[in-house]
Amino acid sequence: MRRIRASVIGIDQGTEDLFSDFATGGDMWTGSGPRERRKPVSFSEPYRQPPVVQVAVSLWDVDHGANLRADLLAENVTEQGFDLVFRTWSDTRVARARMTWLAIGEIGSEDDWQV
């Protein structure tokens, strides 16, 4: 468990359009097998250490003719940001995807000493 001093907790959030492959014929819509999309996300201000990041699907437009498969995660989390990652595989066809994220961690305070 991570313990954070309550007076300096920072919460940042956002929504990211990850891809829209239906109109462009991109590989998430037309391809098969393992596929991945990444998008770098920057926090509005840096954290003191890498925060906890939670990601979720907010829009998922998929073809109904195959099983729905997705792996969604935050990778390479640093004090400044992270990589939002969406993976699918086999015959799943995804036209577009939008993700939301929430980061919680310790931020600097005006009471911090700069030595």
C-alpha positions in Angstrom: 0.0 0.0 0.0 1.2 3.5 -0.8 0.9 6.1 1.9 0.4 9.7 0.8 0.4 12.8 3.1 -3.2 14.0 2.9 -2.3 17.7 2.4 -0.4 17.2 -0.9 -2.5 14.7 -2.8 -2.9 15.5 -6.5 -5.7 14.1 -8.6 -5.5 14.5 -12.4 -7.8 13.1 -15.0 -8.5 13.1 -18.7 -10.1 11.5 -21.7 -8.1 10.4 -24.7 -9.4 9.5 -28.2 -7.0 6.6 -28.9 -7.9 5.8 -32.5 -10.7 5.9 -35.1 -9.8 3.2 -37.7 -13.2 2.7 -39.3 -13.1 5.7 -41.6 -9.4 5.2 -42.5 -9.3 1.5 -42.8 -6.7 1.2 -40.1 -5.5 -2.2 -38.7 -7.7 -2.2 -35.6 -10.7 -2.4 -37.9 -9.3 -4.3 -40.9 -6.5 -6.4 -39.3 -6.3 -9.6 -37.3 -3.9 -11.1 -34.8 -2.1 -9.1 -32.1 -2.5 -5.3 -32.5 -1.6 -2.4 -30.2 -2.0 1.3 -30.0 -0.1 3.6 -27.6 -0.6 7.2 -26.7 1.6 9.3 -24.5 -0.3 11.2 -21.8 1.2 14.2 -19.8 -0.1 15.2 -16.4 -1.1 18.8 -15.9 1.7 19.2 -13.4 4.4 16.8 -12.2 4.0 14.5 -9.2 6.7 14.0 -6.6 6.9 10.3 -7.5 5.0 8.2 -10.1 1.3 8.3 -9.2 -1.2 5.4 -9.3 -3.0 5.5 -12.7 -6.3 3.9 -13.4 -7.6 3.6 -17.0 -11.1 2.7 -18.3 -13.0 2.5 -21.6 -15.3 5.4 -22.2 -16.2 4.6 -25.8 -15.7 1.3 -27.6 -17.2 0.9 -31.1 -16.7 -2.7 -32.2 -17.9 -5.2 -34.8 -20.5 -7.6 -33.4 -19.4 -10.5 -35.7 -16.5 -11.6 -33.4 -15.6 -11.9 -29.8 -14.7 -8.6 -28.0 -11.1 -8.7 -26.8 -9.2 -5.9 -25.2 -6.3 -5.3 -22.8 -6.1 -1.7 -21.5 -3.4 -0.4 -19.3 -1.1 2.4 -18.2 2.6 1.7 -18.9 5.8 3.6 -18.2 4.3 5.7 -15.5 6.6 8.6 -14.4 6.2 11.8 -12.5 5.3 13.6 -15.7 3.0 11.2 -17.5 2.5 7.6 -18.9 1.7 5.6 -22.0 -2.0 4.7 -22.5 -2.0 1.2 -24.1 -4.8 -0.6 -25.9 -4.3 -4.1 -27.2 -6.5 -6.6 -29.0 -6.0 -9.9 -30.8 -7.5 -12.6 -33.0 -10.4 -11.5 -35.2 -11.7 -8.7 -33.0 -12.5 -5.6 -35.0 -12.5 -2.2 -33.2 -13.6 0.8 -35.2 -12.7 3.4 -32.5 -11.8 3.7 -28.8 -11.8 6.4 -26.3 -10.2 6.0 -22.8 -10.4 7.8 -19.6 -7.7 7.9 -16.9 -7.3 9.0 -13.3 -4.0 9.6 -11.6 -3.6 10.0 -7.8 -0.3 10.7 -6.1 1.7 13.1 -4.0 2.4 16.5 -5.4 4.7 19.3 -4.3 3.6 21.9 -1.8 4.4 25.5 -1.2 5.6 24.4 2.2 8.3 22.2 0.7 11.9 23.2 1.5 14.2 23.7 -1.5 17.7 23.0 -0.2 
